[in-house]
Amino acid sequence: MSALRAEIARRIAQDGPITVADYMELCLFHPRHGYYTTREPFGASGDFVTAPEISQMFGELIGLWAADSWMRLGSPAAFVLAELGPGRGTMMADMLRATRVVPGFHAAARIHLVEASPRLRERQAAALAKHRVDWAGAFEDLPAGPLILIANEFVDALPIRQFVRAGDGIAERMVGLDAQGALAFGLRPGARLDERARARLRMAPPGALLEICPAGLTLAERLGARLATGGGAALLIDYGHRGEREAGGGFGDTLQALRAHASDDVLAHPGEADITAHVDFSALARAATATGARAFGPIGQGALLERLGIEARAARLMRDADEPTRATIEAARRRLTATGDTEMGTLFKALALVHPALGLVAGFAPGEAFGEYAA
């Protein structure tokens, strides 16, 4: 039994079952045994590969999105260019390389990475050695001023709570111990949650499961308020769904673990596997617009990258490349944009949050403003 698994079991034995959110928090961010505290999760030698690791094209196009947003905001002389959960710094490095050609952008940008891990900060510093970079421990620690923020595969790792329609009532899914002392899921009746979520569950069939990400909603609220008052734009990219706007109403268990690039039992290896859940983009958009921002999307990652010009960028990279390199570039483009049910271009979605005065955002059509078009 791992040290973290033993610690969680002792806590449950002493204090009773814990929420799924508490379990995720311990598994991912425990100060001594947490997944992100102790491991190098990215790349072929880790547990998963993110879009920036697949191809430089991803970060380059996101960088140009940021530069376009800066110009739409009036090209402020100084602004905060922030990334949440920047991994090894790969995407920000690609963004900055692509935006060297944009007059004034680098001079105005104040680069801030929101990263709590000292180990990952070292990797980011090495990747961005040519640039002045500052770090923040949380979104709230970012300095004031116009903000352009990017978050790729960040919200999916924020802890969720799970609620179940149990007969005539609502129960919360908990992590406890079975008769043999192993970690096991169970239900705690009488769960409390906000009236909107309660009404949704009451109308759902028995056994329906609803996931709520309190940390994600708080982030969206604070981000929306900041963009509305201080100006700016944010792009959130992650795998997820449209919640109430999607077939099925956003119900279902999406909690999952990944270890060595393969699915794993969520309770099997606490601290040794990545644990995530699908993002409810409609909930994020609703939270951000409630505090003053305007939202566009969500749209598929494939649609976003195609609108931003990934085909032209791939063609440019392939122009002087040898055949094996051309094949690698084309395979990466297809992987990022393919729109089958299990492909990244469909599974991953993009949501733009902007100052309410912005009528257009690169990569999004005017009719894709959240709340201003039919579901």
Residue, then its C-alpha position, 0 to 999 in steps of 0.5 A: m500500500s502506497a504512503l498516500r493510500a495508507e494516509i487516506a485510509r487512516r483519515i477515513a477510518q478516523d473521520g468518516p468518508i470523504t467527498v470525491a473532491d477531497y479525494m481528488e485534492l489529496c491525490l493530485f496536490h498532497p504536499r508530499h505524495g500528490y501526483y503533481t508534487t512528485r511526478e513528471p506527468f507529461g510526454a511519452s515517458g509520463d502518463f499523458v500527452t497534451a496538445p502543445e506536446i503533440s505539435q508546435m502548431f498548437g501553441e503558435l496558433i494560440g499565441l496568435w489568438a492572444a496577439d489578435s485579442w490584444m489588438r482587439l483590446g486596443s493594444p494596451a501598452a502593458f498587459v498581463l499575459a498569463e497561463l494557468g497550469p503551464g506544464r513544462g512551459t512548452m506552449m508559452a514558448d511556442m506562443l512567444r516564438a510565434t508572436r515575435v512578428v507582432p509589433g509591440f506585443h512582446a514589449a507590452a506583455r508581462i508574462h505570468l505563469v500560475e504554477a504552485s509546483p517548484r519542480l515544474r517552475e524550474r522546467q518552465a524557467a528553462a523553457l522560457a530562459k530568453h524571456r522575463v517570467d514571473w510566477a503566481g501561486a493562484f489566479e488571485d495573485l496575478p497583478a492588476g491590468p488588462l489580462i490575456l489568459i490561456a488555460n489548456e487542460f487546467v480545469d479538468a484537474l480541479p476537484i469535482r463533487q458528484f451528486v446522485r438522484a437516489g429515490d426521492g432524494i439526493a445523495e453525494r458520492m463519497v470515498g470510504l472503506d469497504a469491509q476489507g479496508a479497501l477504498a470504495f465508493g458509497l453514497r451519503p444521503g441528504a446532500r445539499l447543493d444549490e437550487r439550480a442543480r437540485a432542480r436538475l437532479r429532481m427532474a432526472p431519472p433515478g440513479a442520474l449522476l451530476e458533477i459539479c466543479p466548485a473550484g472551476l465555477t469560482l475561477a470562472e466567476r472571478l475571471g469574468a469579473r476581472l475581464a469585465t472591469g479591467g479588460g481582457a480575454a481568456l481562452l479555456i481549452d479542455y476535454g468536456h461537454r456543453g452540460e445542459r445544452e448537450a444531449g443527456g443534459g450533462f449527467g454521467d460519471t466522467l471521473q477517470a484516472l490515467r497511468a502510463h497512458a492507459s486507463d486506471d481504476v480511480l481508487a487503485h493508485p492514489g498519488e500515482a495516477d492522473i485523475t480528471a473529470h470532463v469540464d462542463f463548459s456551459a456551467l463555466a460560461r454561465a458563471a463568467t457571464a453572471t459576473g460581467a464577461r461575455a462568452f463565446g462557445p464552446i466550440g470544438q478544438g478542431a474548429l478553433l484550430e482550423r479557423l485560426g489557420i492550422e492548415a496553412r501553418a502545417a503547409r508552411l512547416m512542410r514546405d521545406a521538410d523531408e518526407p518523414t518530417r512532412a508525415t509527422i507534421e500532417a499526423a499531428r495536424r490530423r490528431l489535433t483537429a480530427t472530429g470523430d466522436t473519440e478524436m481530439g478535435t471533438l472531445f476537446k472544446a474551447l471557450a472564450l471569455v472576454h470584456p463585454a465590449l468585444g463583439l468578435v473573437a478570433g476563431f469564434a463566429p458572431g453567432e457563437a456568443f454564449g446565451e445569444y444563440a439557440a442551444 
